[in-house]
Structures are given as C-alpha cells and as structure tokens.
Amino acid sequence: MTQTHLHFNMQMGRRKPESVINRETACPFCDHNSLTDVLEQRGSMIWLMNKFPVLQETYQTVLIESDDCEGDWSVYSKEHVHALLSFGVEKWLEMERSGSFQSVLFFKNHGPLSGGSIRHPHMQIVGLNHYDYLAQVKDSDFIGKTIDKEAGIECTLSTHPRAGFFEYNVVLSDWDRLPQMANYLQILAHWVLNHVNVRNKSYNFFFYHWKDKLIAKVVPRFVTSPLYVGYAIPQVANNLEEIIHEIRRHYF
C-alpha cells in the first residue's frame, strides 16, 4: 500500500550526532576507522549505510563526498564534482532498477537550515518501501527562465517553484552531458553561498528521474514562508530577470 507520510523514529533521531551547529562534536565521517557497513569506496568518496536510519520502512544510505570536512560542491575541483555526481547517480539508479523500492530519493543537505545534522559534506540515497515521491511531482515544477543552455542540458530559474521563492533547475535530457550538470550544480552552489544573501549558508540539491530526464533542483534555504507551511502556497519573486542577469555576469 502506498504511504502518504513517512514515519520518523524520534528515539533514533535523538541519538544522531550534531555537527552542523555544534562544531565541538566529533565528526563521525572523518574517522574512517569507525565507519561501518561500507557499500563501496572510490578514492575519498565512500558510500555506506546510514548509521542512524530515522525514516521507517526505508533503506537509508549516505555518500560521503570527500575527506575534507570543510569542503563543499562550491569549492571542489571540476574533476571531483564530475566523479561525485557520476558515483551518486550510478548508485541511485542501481537502487531504482533493483525493484526493491517503490521509489528512491537522491538529495543533499548543506548548512544549518537545510535539514542536515552532519557538517561533513555528504549526499543521501534513500529507498522508500511504500512511498512514491514522483506522485508529488509535476512538469511545471521544472519550468523556468533560461540562465544557460547547451545541447542536451539547460539551467533555469524556476517560474513555478515548489516551495518558493528562488529555485534553480538543471534539466538533463542527454545523459552523456552529466559532467556539465555537475558544472552547473557547482556554479549554483557557489552562487547561493556567495551572492544570494550574506546570511545564506544553507541549500539543498534534490534530484528527480522524471520522464527520461535527470533533473536537479537547487534550493537556497531560509526560514520557510508561513504561507507555504500553513497553506502550501508557493511564492515566486518578481525580479527573476535581475537574478538571471547577475548569475550570467558572475559565471557566464
């Protein structure tokens, strides 16, 4: 039976280490000798089971991005973001193809308002036993004004954001252009952390396998709008063209 909600294990959640805000907490991802249930390692990238699987009826895995606890997509080398995205997408699609899950999530939290608890850069791949995330997705989620476009791939600023105000889409129709998707994601991460707002230190990547396309949504994270929390009303800013002009000025 398809679920309408995921169940969060509060007892397990209380045991999770917190290093996003409390920087005195020892980082569990830095001590490789303490890592357990490692599924695969490629250089400094490690895919392993989540030691604190707070979501019930799921299969929770973590992809540690690098050895650098202070690293981030915005500062990695081009070679590393290409390898990292390739690794993550490969394992995400493997889990999808396994037939063991109704759907599989692939996402990244960065910063204190992103929903993450560990500072060390990582992504998550989560198999959902009885929940279909695609049931909540629609074509308009990925419609936007073009920031940059190449053959088989486009980077846009959403005109119909899922939550609001600014959401950036990278839509890949030619899967051979995956390295360029990584380049766009790096640009957008750098833009969010350095140019959106001096107080902004948080963002999410959300990935969607939608109608033969691979789509990534980059979302700067602030305190969530009360209109969205209370009424599920997304808002879109009235200066999208100005934002696009500034991104192009800085990066293209």
N, C-alpha and C positions, 0 to 999 in steps of 0.2 A: 504494500500500500504506500502511495506517495505521501510524504510528510509535508505539512505546511509550515512547520517550525523545526529548528534544530534544538536539541536539548543540551544545555551547558552544565557540566559537572562542577558545581561550586566548590565541593570539597577538594577536588583535584586542582581547581583554579587557585585556591589559597596557598597551595604548595609551590606554585610556579615562582622561579626567581625573577626579580625585577631589576633590570639594569638600565632601562631607558631613562628613568628619572633618578634612581638611586645609583650613582656611579661608583659607590663603595662596594656594591655587590660583586662578588667574583663572577666572571663571565664563564658560563658553562661551555661555550663554544670555543674558547681559547685553549682550554685544557684538552688536547686531543686524546690523552691517555684515559680520560674519564668518559669519552663518548662510547655509547653502546648502540647495538642494532644498526650498525652502518650498512647501508644497502649498496653503495658504490662511491668510489672516490676518484676524482680526476684532478691531479695536481692539488691545488689549495681548495678546490671545491669538493664538498662532502654532502652526499645525500643519505639521510638516515631517518629512522623512525622518531617521531616526536615523543620525548620522554614524559610529557605531560599532556596526554590526549583528552582535552577538556570537552570535546564535542562527542556526544554519544552516538553510536551507530555510524561511525566514520572510521576511516583509515588515514591517520594524520602523519604526514612526513614533512621534513624540513630539508631545505637545500642551503647549507652554509656557503656563502658566496666567496669568501677568501679568508686568508689568515689574519687580515688586518681588521682589528676590532673597530677602528675608527673609519674604515673605508665606506664607500658608497658608490652607487651607479654613476653619480655625477663626477667622480674623480678617477674611476678605473681607466686603464688603458683600453684602446679600441679592441685590441686582441682579446682582452679579458671579457669585455661585455659580449663580444661575439660568441666566445666559448661558453659563457654563463647562460646566455639565452638559449643557445643550442642544446645544452645539457638539460635545462629546465623543461623546455618544450618537448624534448625527446621523452623524458620520464613522464610528463603529464599525459602525452598521447599514448604511451605504453599502458598507463593505468586506464585510460579511456577504452582502449582496444581490448583490454583484458576481459571485459564483460562482467567484472565483479561488482561494479558500482552503477547506480542509476545516473550519476554524473560525477565529474571530477573538477574541483576548483584549483586554480593556479593564481597566486597573488603574492604581493609583497607589502609589508608594513615598514614605514620608516618614520621615526620621530615620536614624540610623546602623545600626539593627538591622532596617531594612525591606528591605534588599537593593538599595537605590539607591546611586548613586555621585555624583550631582549634587545639591547643596543646593537650587538654584533650583527653585521648585515647578513640577512638571510631571506629566503623566499619560502613559501609553503605550497605543497601539493596535497590536496585533501580529497580522498574518495568518499562520496556520500552514498550510503547504502540505499536510502529511500527518499532522496530529495533531488529533484531535477532543477538545477539553477537556471537552465535555459527557459523554463516556463515563465520566468520573470523578465526575460529579455525580449526586446522588440527592435525592429530595424531602425526606428527613429533614435534609439539610444546612441547611434554611431554616425548620425548626420551632423555635418558641421561645415564651417568655413575653412577653406584650404589655407594651411600655413605653408606647406611644401608638398610637392608631389613628384614622384618618379614612376617609371614603368613598373606596374605591379604593386605599388605601395603608395599610401597617402597619409599625411599627417594633418589633422584638422583640430579646430577649436569647436566644441560641441554647441550647436544651437538648440538642442533638446537634451540638456543634461539630466541624468538620472536623479541626482540629488541637488545639484546647483553648486555654485554659481559658474565656476570655470572647470570644465572637464576637457581633457585633451585626448584625442583618439589617434591611434596608429592602426590603419586598416591594411592588412597584407593579403593580397589576392594571388600573388606569385610567391610560393613558399621558398623559392630559391633566393628571394631577397631578404631572408631572415637577418643577415648581418646588418642591412640597412634599417630594419626595425630596431635592432639593438642600438644603432647610432641615434635614431630619433628618440628612443627612450632615454638615452644618456643626455641628450640636449634638453629634453623636457624636465628631467630630474634636476639638472643644473639650473634651468630657468626658474623652477619652483623654489629652490632653496636660496637662490641669489638675487632674483629680480621681482618676484611676485609681491612680497611683503617682507620687511626686515624682521618681522616677528615669526615668519613662517619657517618652521623647521620640520614639518611633517608632510608626508604624501603617501599615497598608495598606488601600486600598479595592480590592475585587475585584468586578467586575460580571459578571452571568450573564444571558443571554437564555434563559429556561427556561419552556417550556410557555406561551407567550404572555404571560409576565410578565417584567418587568425587575426584577432583584434585585441589590442591592448588599450586600456583606458588609464590615463594618468590623472590622479585627483589630488590637488592640494588639500590638506586637511586643516580646518579651523574648527571652532565650536560650531556644531551643527545648527542650522537655522531652525527656530521653533516652528516655522510654518511647515517644514518637512517632518519634524518629529511628531507634531500634533495632527497634521492633516495630510501628510505625504504630498505636499505641494512643492515641486521643484521651482527654483528661481534661476533666471539667466540674466547675466549682466547686460547693460545697454552700451558697452564700449568694446565689443568684440573686435572690431576693426582696428582700434587703437592697440589692443593687446597683440594682434597678429603683426602689426607694423613693428612693434617693439621686439618681438621674437625674431622676426626676419632681420632687423637691424643688428641684433646681437649675434646671430648664428648662421645666417644665410647670405 
